[in-house]
Amino acid sequence: MKRISLVLAACALATACSPQAEEPAVAAPEAAAAADAHGGMEGGMAAPAPGDSVATQGYKASMNTMMEAMPPFTGDADIDFMTQMRGHHVAAVSMARVELAQGKDAQARNLAQAVISAQEREITLIDAWLAQKGASATPAA
């Protein structure tokens, strides 16, 4: 039962980190204002805000790094899934490390450690799969 809870929590984290399935091409002005009011998001990036805690700074940095490092889509469903998923996994590990450094709650810290272990294993699998396909998880320079 504990393992199921950890898996569900990891899935929730991955879902929270994923882009919306259908985003409008142009955001309505009220949507942009609402986004600014809820975390300073602009163009998918989490802007630093005065008074951000060390943890919030770390979480925002994790998300920004993920969004900046995402490789472009290739049109190949399998390659795109693997490369985009890898980026999400790297961000999840980064966020979990922030929790371990800043968090106090034992359950949250345990989940963070489980996320790191699971996501690092999956990153290794993804890297091996991509190498086998002659693909890369990083954009060409």
N, C-alpha and C positions, 0 to 999 in steps of 0.2 A: 504494500500500500504506500509506503514511504517513497519507493522508487517511482510509482505512478505519479505521485504528487510532484516529484522533482522533474519528471518528464513533462508533465503538464505545465509547470512553471517555466521550464526552458522553452517550450513551444509558445507560451504567452510572450516571453521576452523576444523571441525571434519574430513573432507577429508584430509586436510593438515597434520593432526596429525596421520593419519592411515598409516600402513605399505603398501608398494607396493604389489599389488596382486600377481605378479610373479617376484621374485627376483632370479637372477642367484645364483647357489650354490657357485660359486667362482667368485668374482668380478675381472674384468680385472684390471691390474695395473693402466692403465690410468683413470679408473673410481675412484679408490681410491685416486689418485692424484687430480682429479677434486673435489672429496668430501672434501679433505683437504683444497683445495683452496677456497671452498665455505662453510666455517663455522666450519671446524675442526671436521667433523663427522667421527667417526671411529667405526665400528661395531654397527651403529645405535645410538651411544651416541654423544652428543654435547660436545666436549671438551672445557674447558675454554680457552680463548685466552687473551693475554695481551691487554689492552685497551677496553675490553668488557664493555659496559655501565651497570649500575645497572639493567636496564630492560633486556638487553641481558643475563646477568647472571641469572636473574629470569626465563626467558623463557627457557634457556638451562637446568636449574635445574628442571623445570617442566617436560620437555621432558625426561631427564635422569631418574627422579623418576618414571615416567610412564613406561618406558621401563624396569626398574629393577623390578617393582612391578607387572608386567603383569603375571597373572597366566598361567600355562601351558594349552595347548589345551587338551580337553578331548575326542574329537571325536564326541561329541554330538553337533550338529549344533546350537541348541537353547541355551544350557548352554554356549557354546563358544561365541556365539554372545553377550549374556548378560554380561558375565564376561569381555570380551575384550572391549565392548562398555562402560562398567562402568569405566574401566581404562582410556579410552579416555576422558570420561566426567570429571573425577577427574582432569586430566591434563588441560582440557579446563577451568575449574574453577580456577585452580592455575594460568594459563596464564592470565585469565581475571583479577584476583586480582593484578597481576603485572601491567597490563594496568591501573587499578584504582589508584595504588600507584605512577606510573611513567608517565603515559600518560597525555597529555595536551589537545588533540583534543576532543571536546564535543561529536561528533558523535562516535568516537572510544570508549570513556568512556561510553556512553549510550549503545552501543552494548555490551561492557564488562559486564555491570550490567545486561543486558537482558540474556546474556550467563550464568551468575552465577545463575540467577533465574530459567531459563529453565533447565539447567543441574542438579542443585540440586534437582529439582522436579523429573527429570528422574532417578537420582541416587536412590532416595527413592523408586520409582517404581521398579527399577531393584533389589534393595535389598529385597523388599517384594516378588518379583517373585522368586528370588533365594532361599529365606527362605522357600517358599511354596514347592519348588522342592527339598528341602534338600541339596542344593548346597551352595557353598561359593564363594565369589568374591576374596578371598585371598588364596594364595597357602598354602598348609599344611606345617607346620614347621617340 
